[in-house]
Amino acid sequence: MRFVIHLLLLVTVALGVGFGLSYYALTDGRLFGAAVVGPWIAWPDVGTAAPNPYTRGHLTRAAGLQLGLSEGLQFTATTDSAGDTLSLACTYRIVGKTPLATFWTLVAVDAAGVNLARPGEDAAMRSNAIARTDNGSILIFVGKQLAPQNWLELTGSGNFRLVLTLYDTAVFSGFGTGGETMPSILREGCA
């Protein structure tokens, strides 16, 4: 009887750990195929002819149209640079340099993928339509509160995520050599 109880306990623990790690790999994936640069997460195998199993699982779960390897790469941030969840009750400043790309867009979406830009305004920030700082860095304010310069005005409530899509980029063709940077996401204040 004791053997059966131990066997059932062992099977329960094995199934719990196995399913738990699988769920983590498909939802967050930071340890299984995703590349993390500050608060930004990307799946570098997206668009390749034979992505790794975790990337395939992520693509299936996301059920979105993905860019091909030569077309570009999408980075997503659900937290700011301090690790706090992005909230529509707060205003954020995105500052720094983006990896070299022909063109990029920045959008804010909710958990269902719905764009949160204010109706009647641009749905996304575009690299060709922003004013840059003297050193070529970007400075973008994101939130519901009026902000100077480049402002992505949002509506709604709750949490959101930022999606930075780099088009025609070779960002992972030597990524990790130390020269790559992504913009920081800094919380300015909350209402």
Z-matrix of the N, CA and C atoms (Angstrom, degrees):
N
C 1 1.443
C 2 1.533 1 111.01
N 3 1.327 2 116.04 1 -41.62
C 4 1.453 3 120.90 2 179.67
C 5 1.525 4 110.45 3 -63.11
N 6 1.329 5 116.30 4 -38.73
C 7 1.469 6 121.12 5 178.53
C 8 1.523 7 110.89 6 -61.75
N 9 1.315 8 118.38 7 -41.76
C 10 1.471 9 123.12 8 -179.47
C 11 1.535 10 110.36 9 -65.44
N 12 1.312 11 116.89 10 -41.53
C 13 1.466 12 120.70 11 178.96
C 14 1.529 13 109.99 12 -64.12
N 15 1.328 14 117.11 13 -44.65
C 16 1.471 15 120.74 14 178.17
C 17 1.525 16 110.91 15 -63.75
N 18 1.315 17 116.81 16 -39.71
C 19 1.463 18 121.04 17 179.04
C 20 1.534 19 110.80 18 -64.53
N 21 1.327 20 117.12 19 -44.90
C 22 1.463 21 120.82 20 177.66
C 23 1.534 22 111.49 21 -63.41
N 24 1.325 23 117.01 22 -40.51
C 25 1.455 24 121.29 23 177.67
C 26 1.528 25 110.57 24 -63.67
N 27 1.317 26 117.10 25 -42.89
C 28 1.465 27 122.30 26 178.74
C 29 1.527 28 111.19 27 -63.07
N 30 1.316 29 117.72 28 -43.62
C 31 1.467 30 121.78 29 178.68
C 32 1.530 31 110.29 30 -65.28
N 33 1.321 32 117.51 31 -41.03
C 34 1.468 33 121.88 32 178.90
C 35 1.523 34 111.01 33 -62.74
N 36 1.323 35 117.23 34 -45.62
C 37 1.468 36 121.05 35 179.09
C 38 1.524 37 110.14 36 -64.80
N 39 1.327 38 117.68 37 -44.00
C 40 1.468 39 121.11 38 179.82
C 41 1.524 40 111.50 39 -61.66
N 42 1.323 41 117.51 40 -44.48
C 43 1.460 42 120.28 41 178.02
C 44 1.536 43 111.64 42 -65.56
N 45 1.321 44 117.16 43 -41.65
C 46 1.462 45 120.91 44 179.24
C 47 1.527 46 111.63 45 -62.27
N 48 1.325 47 117.11 46 -46.22
C 49 1.463 48 120.57 47 178.76
C 50 1.529 49 110.61 48 -66.55
N 51 1.310 50 117.47 49 -43.38
C 52 1.467 51 121.03 50 -179.25
C 53 1.512 52 112.56 51 -62.84
N 54 1.321 53 117.20 52 -50.52
C 55 1.467 54 120.12 53 178.98
C 56 1.528 55 111.83 54 -68.24
N 57 1.319 56 117.37 55 -36.16
C 58 1.466 57 120.50 56 178.62
C 59 1.521 58 111.96 57 -63.55
N 60 1.338 59 117.20 58 -46.64
C 61 1.462 60 120.13 59 178.00
C 62 1.527 61 111.81 60 -65.83
N 63 1.317 62 116.93 61 -36.83
C 64 1.471 63 119.50 62 177.34
C 65 1.519 64 110.60 63 -64.16
N 66 1.326 65 116.98 64 -44.23
C 67 1.460 66 120.44 65 178.39
C 68 1.526 67 110.72 66 -61.40
N 69 1.326 68 116.92 67 -43.92
C 70 1.463 69 121.37 68 178.41
C 71 1.528 70 111.16 69 -61.53
N 72 1.322 71 116.85 70 -43.87
C 73 1.465 72 120.89 71 -178.52
C 74 1.521 73 111.58 72 -63.10
N 75 1.327 74 117.29 73 -34.38
C 76 1.459 75 120.24 74 -177.49
C 77 1.523 76 113.43 75 -86.16
N 78 1.332 77 118.35 76 -21.61
C 79 1.458 78 119.71 77 -178.61
C 80 1.524 79 111.95 78 -99.00
N 81 1.305 80 118.23 79 -46.57
C 82 1.460 81 121.48 80 -178.16
C 83 1.526 82 109.75 81 -103.05
N 84 1.289 83 117.89 82 -58.81
C 85 1.447 84 123.62 83 171.72
C 86 1.506 85 117.22 84 72.56
N 87 1.311 86 118.78 85 11.01
C 88 1.462 87 119.82 86 -177.09
C 89 1.519 88 112.95 87 -60.00
N 90 1.301 89 117.24 88 -27.82
C 91 1.464 90 120.19 89 179.41
C 92 1.517 91 112.76 90 -95.27
N 93 1.323 92 117.95 91 -7.48
C 94 1.458 93 121.30 92 -171.78
C 95 1.525 94 113.12 93 -129.43
N 96 1.289 95 119.44 94 64.26
C 97 1.455 96 120.57 95 173.05
C 98 1.505 97 116.21 96 105.58
N 99 1.313 98 118.80 97 -12.64
C 100 1.458 99 120.69 98 178.25
C 101 1.525 100 109.32 99 -90.34
N 102 1.320 101 115.89 100 148.04
C 103 1.464 102 121.32 101 175.15
C 104 1.524 103 107.79 102 -104.33
N 105 1.322 104 116.77 103 130.35
C 106 1.454 105 122.16 104 -176.97
C 107 1.528 106 108.75 105 -115.91
N 108 1.340 107 115.74 106 124.69
C 109 1.460 108 121.83 107 176.06
C 110 1.523 109 106.52 108 -128.48
N 111 1.322 110 116.67 109 100.43
C 112 1.463 111 120.74 110 -174.39
C 113 1.519 112 108.71 111 62.99
N 114 1.336 113 118.29 112 -130.72
C 115 1.462 114 120.00 113 179.34
C 116 1.534 115 113.19 114 -82.84
N 117 1.330 116 117.35 115 -4.83
C 118 1.464 117 122.07 116 -174.73
C 119 1.518 118 111.10 117 -90.95
N 120 1.340 119 116.38 118 137.01
C 121 1.465 120 122.86 119 179.23
C 122 1.523 121 108.71 120 -124.60
N 123 1.324 122 116.31 121 134.12
C 124 1.465 123 121.34 122 176.79
C 125 1.526 124 108.73 123 -135.74
N 126 1.303 125 115.83 124 156.46
C 127 1.457 126 122.82 125 176.36
C 128 1.529 127 107.11 126 -110.86
N 129 1.337 128 118.58 127 94.44
C 130 1.468 129 121.16 128 -173.22
C 131 1.522 130 114.82 129 -65.35
N 132 1.324 131 118.82 130 -20.18
C 133 1.471 132 120.67 131 -179.92
C 134 1.521 133 112.76 132 -83.55
N 135 1.332 134 117.86 133 -4.98
C 136 1.463 135 120.51 134 178.18
C 137 1.524 136 108.14 135 -62.90
N 138 1.301 137 116.69 136 133.41
C 139 1.457 138 120.62 137 178.05
C 140 1.510 139 114.64 138 90.80
N 141 1.341 140 118.22 139 -8.30
C 142 1.460 141 119.73 140 177.42
C 143 1.521 142 109.45 141 -79.94
N 144 1.318 143 115.27 142 163.23
C 145 1.468 144 119.97 143 -178.81
C 146 1.529 145 111.63 144 -65.91
N 147 1.326 146 117.05 145 -33.53
C 148 1.473 147 120.43 146 -178.15
C 149 1.526 148 109.46 147 -136.36
N 150 1.341 149 117.89 148 79.82
C 151 1.461 150 119.39 149 179.05
C 152 1.529 151 111.24 150 -67.68
N 153 1.336 152 116.27 151 156.67
C 154 1.467 153 119.63 152 178.92
C 155 1.529 154 109.33 153 -66.71
N 156 1.319 155 117.59 154 162.23
C 157 1.481 156 120.43 155 -175.61
C 158 1.525 157 113.91 156 -58.94
N 159 1.322 158 118.00 157 -33.90
C 160 1.456 159 120.28 158 -179.62
C 161 1.528 160 110.82 159 -70.68
N 162 1.331 161 116.90 160 -38.27
C 163 1.463 162 120.29 161 176.39
C 164 1.520 163 110.42 162 -65.67
N 165 1.328 164 117.18 163 -40.83
C 166 1.470 165 120.19 164 176.53
C 167 1.517 166 110.83 165 -60.58
N 168 1.325 167 117.28 166 -42.90
C 169 1.457 168 121.27 167 178.29
C 170 1.522 169 111.46 168 -63.71
N 171 1.334 170 116.44 169 -41.72
C 172 1.466 171 120.62 170 177.66
C 173 1.529 172 110.75 171 -62.62
N 174 1.319 173 117.23 172 -43.23
C 175 1.469 174 121.31 173 179.19
C 176 1.525 175 111.21 174 -62.98
N 177 1.308 176 116.13 175 -41.79
C 178 1.459 177 120.63 176 179.36
C 179 1.520 178 110.78 177 -64.84
N 180 1.318 179 116.01 178 -43.08
C 181 1.465 180 120.21 179 -179.31
C 182 1.531 181 111.20 180 -67.94
N 183 1.337 182 117.50 181 -39.80
C 184 1.464 183 121.49 182 -179.47
C 185 1.527 184 111.64 183 -71.91
N 186 1.310 185 117.29 184 -32.14
C 187 1.467 186 123.77 185 178.01
C 188 1.524 187 112.49 186 51.31
N 189 1.319 188 116.07 187 38.57
C 190 1.454 189 120.42 188 179.35
C 191 1.513 190 111.17 189 -112.84
N 192 1.301 191 115.56 190 162.71
C 193 1.453 192 121.13 191 176.64
C 194 1.521 193 107.70 192 -78.02
N 195 1.314 194 116.67 193 119.73
C 196 1.456 195 121.37 194 -176.12
C 197 1.520 196 111.17 195 -102.59
N 198 1.318 197 115.93 196 153.50
C 199 1.451 198 121.49 197 176.53
C 200 1.516 199 110.09 198 -76.71
N 201 1.331 200 116.63 199 149.06
C 202 1.450 201 121.11 200 173.90
C 203 1.516 202 109.76 201 -73.43
N 204 1.321 203 116.54 202 163.93
C 205 1.458 204 121.88 203 -176.47
C 206 1.520 205 111.68 204 -56.75
N 207 1.320 206 118.20 205 -39.90
C 208 1.458 207 120.73 206 -178.10
C 209 1.521 208 112.40 207 -84.54
N 210 1.323 209 118.16 208 -9.38
C 211 1.469 210 121.05 209 -177.37
C 212 1.518 211 112.91 210 -86.48
N 213 1.313 212 117.35 211 -36.73
C 214 1.454 213 119.04 212 -179.22
C 215 1.505 214 113.11 213 161.46
N 216 1.323 215 115.51 214 -169.96
C 217 1.454 216 122.19 215 -176.31
C 218 1.522 217 109.04 216 -146.90
N 219 1.321 218 115.91 217 143.17
C 220 1.458 219 121.84 218 -177.07
C 221 1.527 220 110.27 219 -113.29
N 222 1.327 221 116.03 220 126.71
C 223 1.460 222 123.11 221 175.02
C 224 1.521 223 108.13 222 -107.45
N 225 1.328 224 117.06 223 140.07
C 226 1.455 225 122.60 224 179.70
C 227 1.524 226 109.06 225 -125.50
N 228 1.335 227 116.12 226 139.25
C 229 1.464 228 121.20 227 175.94
C 230 1.524 229 108.84 228 -127.37
N 231 1.322 230 116.40 229 127.85
C 232 1.462 231 121.61 230 175.55
C 233 1.525 232 111.26 231 -109.88
N 234 1.337 233 116.05 232 -7.36
C 235 1.465 234 121.62 233 178.70
C 236 1.527 235 109.16 234 -130.48
N 237 1.321 236 115.38 235 163.02
C 238 1.457 237 118.82 236 173.20
C 239 1.527 238 108.86 237 -85.29
N 240 1.309 239 117.53 238 -177.78
C 241 1.469 240 120.86 239 -176.87
C 242 1.520 241 112.79 240 -66.79
N 243 1.328 242 117.96 241 -19.02
C 244 1.464 243 121.53 242 176.87
C 245 1.526 244 111.93 243 -86.37
N 246 1.335 245 117.53 244 -6.64
C 247 1.458 246 121.30 245 179.17
C 248 1.515 247 114.72 246 95.25
N 249 1.330 248 117.77 247 2.95
C 250 1.461 249 120.92 248 178.92
C 251 1.531 250 110.23 249 -85.52
N 252 1.327 251 116.73 250 142.64
C 253 1.463 252 122.46 251 -179.11
C 254 1.525 253 110.32 252 -62.21
N 255 1.337 254 116.21 253 137.38
C 256 1.465 255 121.42 254 177.94
C 257 1.527 256 109.46 255 -68.04
N 258 1.327 257 116.50 256 128.62
C 259 1.457 258 122.13 257 -176.71
C 260 1.524 259 109.67 258 -128.08
N 261 1.328 260 116.54 259 140.95
C 262 1.459 261 121.22 260 178.08
C 263 1.524 262 112.51 261 -70.56
N 264 1.316 263 117.97 262 -9.87
C 265 1.456 264 121.32 263 176.29
C 266 1.529 265 111.37 264 -79.42
N 267 1.341 266 117.14 265 -7.34
C 268 1.455 267 121.80 266 -175.89
C 269 1.523 268 111.28 267 -117.98
N 270 1.325 269 115.23 268 162.68
C 271 1.461 270 122.86 269 173.77
C 272 1.521 271 107.50 270 -111.01
N 273 1.322 272 116.43 271 139.45
C 274 1.459 273 122.04 272 -177.74
C 275 1.521 274 110.77 273 -123.53
N 276 1.323 275 114.70 274 151.65
C 277 1.456 276 122.02 275 175.24
C 278 1.524 277 107.25 276 -116.30
N 279 1.312 278 116.42 277 123.95
C 280 1.458 279 121.65 278 176.81
C 281 1.514 280 106.74 279 -103.72
N 282 1.308 281 115.64 280 119.28
C 283 1.460 282 120.42 281 -173.30
C 284 1.521 283 110.40 282 -138.46
N 285 1.310 284 115.91 283 142.23
C 286 1.457 285 121.21 284 177.99
C 287 1.506 286 111.13 285 133.11
N 288 1.297 287 115.19 286 -163.66
C 289 1.462 288 120.60 287 -178.94
C 290 1.521 289 109.87 288 -111.60
N 291 1.317 290 114.81 289 147.79
C 292 1.461 291 120.78 290 175.49
C 293 1.521 292 108.13 291 -97.11
N 294 1.329 293 117.68 292 155.18
C 295 1.458 294 119.18 293 173.90
C 296 1.528 295 110.39 294 -60.32
N 297 1.293 296 115.99 295 157.31
C 298 1.459 297 121.31 296 -178.63
C 299 1.525 298 110.30 297 -60.83
N 300 1.320 299 115.62 298 124.92
C 301 1.467 300 122.22 299 179.10
C 302 1.522 301 107.81 300 -153.17
N 303 1.328 302 116.34 301 151.05
C 304 1.453 303 120.12 302 177.61
C 305 1.518 304 110.86 303 -65.40
N 306 1.327 305 116.47 304 -36.88
C 307 1.462 306 122.10 305 -175.04
C 308 1.517 307 107.32 306 -156.73
N 309 1.328 308 118.33 307 149.15
C 310 1.461 309 121.32 308 173.33
C 311 1.521 310 110.28 309 -144.76
N 312 1.338 311 114.52 310 157.88
C 313 1.462 312 121.69 311 175.15
C 314 1.518 313 109.08 312 -131.03
N 315 1.319 314 116.07 313 151.55
C 316 1.461 315 122.78 314 176.63
C 317 1.517 316 108.02 315 -129.27
N 318 1.335 317 116.79 316 122.42
C 319 1.462 318 121.64 317 177.86
C 320 1.525 319 109.60 318 -129.08
N 321 1.331 320 114.91 319 156.29
C 322 1.463 321 121.70 320 173.88
C 323 1.524 322 107.19 321 -113.19
N 324 1.331 323 116.07 322 129.52
C 325 1.463 324 120.74 323 -178.89
C 326 1.528 325 109.50 324 -132.41
N 327 1.338 326 115.42 325 157.57
C 328 1.461 327 119.63 326 176.04
C 329 1.527 328 109.55 327 -88.06
N 330 1.319 329 117.35 328 -172.88
C 331 1.466 330 121.66 329 -176.45
C 332 1.528 331 112.55 330 -62.57
N 333 1.331 332 117.25 331 -27.81
C 334 1.465 333 121.16 332 -179.81
C 335 1.529 334 111.94 333 -87.58
N 336 1.341 335 117.51 334 -1.92
C 337 1.452 336 120.78 335 179.77
C 338 1.518 337 114.66 336 88.48
N 339 1.338 338 117.37 337 10.75
C 340 1.455 339 121.74 338 -179.83
C 341 1.527 340 109.02 339 -81.25
N 342 1.328 341 116.85 340 131.09
C 343 1.457 342 122.43 341 179.94
C 344 1.526 343 109.43 342 -65.17
N 345 1.339 344 116.30 343 133.63
C 346 1.464 345 121.81 344 -175.67
C 347 1.524 346 113.63 345 -100.86
N 348 1.335 347 117.90 346 8.10
C 349 1.460 348 119.98 347 179.16
C 350 1.531 349 109.92 348 -63.99
N 351 1.318 350 115.62 349 145.46
C 352 1.468 351 120.24 350 -179.66
C 353 1.524 352 109.25 351 -61.08
N 354 1.343 353 117.20 352 133.89
C 355 1.470 354 120.10 353 178.01
C 356 1.527 355 111.15 354 -55.42
N 357 1.301 356 115.93 355 138.45
C 358 1.455 357 121.07 356 -178.45
C 359 1.512 358 114.07 357 89.18
N 360 1.328 359 117.09 358 -10.90
C 361 1.460 360 121.93 359 177.96
C 362 1.531 361 108.57 360 -103.27
N 363 1.329 362 116.53 361 170.59
C 364 1.461 363 120.03 362 176.08
C 365 1.519 364 109.75 363 -60.75
N 366 1.320 365 116.26 364 137.55
C 367 1.466 366 121.19 365 -178.73
C 368 1.519 367 111.80 366 -74.57
N 369 1.338 368 117.40 367 -18.85
C 370 1.458 369 120.95 368 -177.04
C 371 1.518 370 110.11 369 -149.16
N 372 1.325 371 115.47 370 155.76
C 373 1.464 372 121.56 371 168.07
C 374 1.518 373 106.15 372 -84.89
N 375 1.324 374 115.99 373 137.13
C 376 1.463 375 120.68 374 -179.95
C 377 1.524 376 109.62 375 -120.91
N 378 1.313 377 116.12 376 146.22
C 379 1.460 378 120.66 377 -176.80
C 380 1.517 379 112.68 378 -62.25
N 381 1.315 380 118.03 379 -27.41
C 382 1.460 381 119.94 380 -177.97
C 383 1.522 382 112.69 381 -87.79
N 384 1.323 383 118.31 382 1.16
C 385 1.466 384 120.79 383 -175.77
C 386 1.524 385 112.95 384 -126.39
N 387 1.341 386 117.59 385 23.11
C 388 1.464 387 119.34 386 179.24
C 389 1.524 388 109.94 387 -120.00
N 390 1.311 389 114.91 388 154.95
C 391 1.457 390 121.28 389 172.50
C 392 1.523 391 107.26 390 -89.55
N 393 1.313 392 116.48 391 132.36
C 394 1.466 393 120.92 392 -179.91
C 395 1.518 394 110.57 393 -101.88
N 396 1.331 395 115.66 394 162.23
C 397 1.465 396 120.52 395 177.03
C 398 1.530 397 108.76 396 -76.12
N 399 1.320 398 116.36 397 175.63
C 400 1.463 399 121.20 398 -177.71
C 401 1.529 400 113.65 399 -59.78
N 402 1.328 401 117.27 400 -31.85
C 403 1.466 402 119.88 401 -178.51
C 404 1.531 403 113.06 402 -93.30
N 405 1.328 404 117.91 403 9.63
C 406 1.462 405 121.46 404 177.66
C 407 1.510 406 114.79 405 88.36
N 408 1.331 407 117.71 406 1.00
C 409 1.464 408 121.45 407 178.72
C 410 1.521 409 109.97 408 -74.86
N 411 1.323 410 114.75 409 161.08
C 412 1.455 411 119.51 410 174.74
C 413 1.520 412 109.15 411 -95.47
N 414 1.301 413 116.19 412 151.24
C 415 1.459 414 123.34 413 173.86
C 416 1.517 415 106.22 414 -141.55
N 417 1.340 416 115.54 415 105.03
C 418 1.461 417 121.99 416 -176.73
C 419 1.522 418 108.98 417 -126.31
N 420 1.313 419 116.32 418 132.25
C 421 1.459 420 121.24 419 174.20
C 422 1.521 421 107.99 420 -99.46
N 423 1.325 422 116.19 421 136.63
C 424 1.461 423 122.06 422 -178.38
C 425 1.521 424 107.65 423 -127.07
N 426 1.327 425 116.70 424 125.32
C 427 1.455 426 119.92 425 177.38
C 428 1.515 427 112.22 426 157.56
N 429 1.334 428 114.71 427 -174.08
C 430 1.462 429 121.14 428 -178.00
C 431 1.517 430 111.87 429 -91.75
N 432 1.334 431 117.72 430 -17.69
C 433 1.463 432 122.20 431 -178.92
C 434 1.524 433 110.34 432 -85.68
N 435 1.323 434 116.87 433 137.53
C 436 1.458 435 123.09 434 178.77
C 437 1.521 436 110.00 435 -53.68
N 438 1.338 437 116.29 436 134.68
C 439 1.460 438 121.26 437 -178.71
C 440 1.527 439 109.29 438 -138.75
N 441 1.334 440 117.18 439 154.49
C 442 1.464 441 120.00 440 -179.61
C 443 1.530 442 112.00 441 -77.46
N 444 1.321 443 116.14 442 167.47
C 445 1.456 444 124.74 443 173.29
C 446 1.520 445 111.68 444 59.92
N 447 1.312 446 117.95 445 -124.16
C 448 1.463 447 123.39 446 -177.11
C 449 1.524 448 108.94 447 -84.81
N 450 1.335 449 116.56 448 116.43
C 451 1.457 450 120.44 449 -175.46
C 452 1.515 451 109.19 450 -132.31
N 453 1.329 452 116.89 451 122.58
C 454 1.458 453 123.16 452 172.54
C 455 1.522 454 106.03 453 -97.13
N 456 1.328 455 116.01 454 101.39
C 457 1.463 456 121.94 455 -175.00
C 458 1.522 457 110.09 456 -81.41
N 459 1.332 458 116.41 457 127.39
C 460 1.461 459 122.04 458 -175.90
C 461 1.520 460 111.49 459 -114.49
N 462 1.336 461 114.97 460 161.21
C 463 1.462 462 122.04 461 173.47
C 464 1.521 463 108.02 462 -130.16
N 465 1.321 464 116.52 463 168.35
C 466 1.459 465 121.19 464 175.91
C 467 1.513 466 112.35 465 103.20
N 468 1.323 467 114.40 466 -169.45
C 469 1.458 468 121.11 467 178.43
C 470 1.522 469 108.68 468 -146.58
N 471 1.310 470 116.14 469 164.59
C 472 1.460 471 121.19 470 -179.79
C 473 1.522 472 112.03 471 97.16
N 474 1.307 473 115.07 472 -159.67
C 475 1.461 474 121.40 473 -178.87
C 476 1.524 475 110.22 474 -91.94
N 477 1.319 476 115.79 475 161.39
C 478 1.452 477 120.59 476 177.98
C 479 1.519 478 109.54 477 -149.05
N 480 1.313 479 115.71 478 175.57
C 481 1.461 480 120.72 479 175.27
C 482 1.516 481 109.02 480 -134.79
N 483 1.310 482 115.10 481 152.02
C 484 1.454 483 122.02 482 177.39
C 485 1.517 484 108.57 483 -102.63
N 486 1.325 485 116.38 484 137.95
C 487 1.461 486 121.76 485 179.40
C 488 1.520 487 107.73 486 -123.04
N 489 1.333 488 115.65 487 115.69
C 490 1.461 489 122.66 488 177.88
C 491 1.521 490 107.14 489 -107.52
N 492 1.329 491 116.85 490 114.55
C 493 1.457 492 121.79 491 -178.53
C 494 1.519 493 109.02 492 -107.74
N 495 1.325 494 115.57 493 120.99
C 496 1.466 495 122.65 494 177.99
C 497 1.521 496 107.92 495 -98.79
N 498 1.325 497 116.75 496 123.59
C 499 1.462 498 121.26 497 -179.86
C 500 1.527 499 109.43 498 -102.60
N 501 1.326 500 115.61 499 140.24
C 502 1.456 501 122.53 500 178.76
C 503 1.524 502 110.36 501 53.06
N 504 1.310 503 115.32 502 62.32
C 505 1.454 504 121.63 503 -177.97
C 506 1.522 505 110.30 504 -127.22
N 507 1.308 506 115.67 505 153.99
C 508 1.462 507 121.62 506 175.59
C 509 1.526 508 108.47 507 -118.73
N 510 1.324 509 116.40 508 40.52
C 511 1.457 510 121.86 509 -171.63
C 512 1.529 511 112.93 510 -59.60
N 513 1.317 512 119.43 511 -34.79
C 514 1.461 513 120.08 512 -177.80
C 515 1.519 514 113.04 513 -98.25
N 516 1.305 515 117.68 514 15.99
C 517 1.453 516 119.38 515 179.46
C 518 1.516 517 110.89 516 -84.82
N 519 1.231 518 119.22 517 32.01
C 520 1.448 519 125.02 518 -178.34
C 521 1.510 520 108.71 519 153.42
N 522 1.322 521 115.50 520 21.13
C 523 1.455 522 122.01 521 -177.82
C 524 1.517 523 109.67 522 -61.24
N 525 1.296 524 116.54 523 139.78
C 526 1.450 525 120.97 524 -179.96
C 527 1.515 526 111.65 525 102.45
N 528 1.337 527 117.79 526 2.63
C 529 1.448 528 120.38 527 -179.85
C 530 1.524 529 111.86 528 -83.18
N 531 1.321 530 116.98 529 -4.09
C 532 1.454 531 120.57 530 175.49
C 533 1.517 532 113.84 531 102.20
N 534 1.326 533 119.16 532 -17.64
C 535 1.453 534 121.22 533 -177.95
C 536 1.515 535 113.58 534 -88.11
N 537 1.320 536 118.56 535 -9.58
C 538 1.454 537 121.39 536 -176.52
C 539 1.519 538 110.15 537 -85.59
N 540 1.314 539 114.97 538 138.27
C 541 1.453 540 119.55 539 176.87
C 542 1.514 541 108.72 540 -136.51
N 543 1.280 542 114.59 541 156.98
C 544 1.461 543 122.21 542 173.29
C 545 1.516 544 106.14 543 -127.42
N 546 1.327 545 116.86 544 152.55
C 547 1.467 546 118.68 545 179.59
C 548 1.528 547 112.31 546 -64.47
N 549 1.310 548 115.46 547 148.44
C 550 1.461 549 121.54 548 176.04
C 551 1.522 550 109.03 549 -83.46
N 552 1.317 551 116.60 550 150.94
C 553 1.459 552 123.09 551 175.63
C 554 1.526 553 106.79 552 -114.95
N 555 1.325 554 115.83 553 109.07
C 556 1.462 555 120.98 554 -174.54
C 557 1.521 556 110.76 555 -113.14
N 558 1.321 557 116.41 556 131.22
C 559 1.474 558 120.38 557 178.91
C 560 1.516 559 109.20 558 -77.18
N 561 1.343 560 115.59 559 127.49
C 562 1.456 561 121.82 560 -179.93
C 563 1.529 562 111.50 561 -89.41
N 564 1.328 563 115.93 562 -41.13
C 565 1.449 564 120.50 563 -178.47
C 566 1.510 565 109.99 564 172.62
N 567 1.323 566 116.60 565 165.24
C 568 1.455 567 121.12 566 -178.46
C 569 1.521 568 109.34 567 -128.58
N 570 1.335 569 113.83 568 149.54
C 571 1.485 570 119.54 569 -179.75
C 572 1.505 571 110.95 570 -81.53
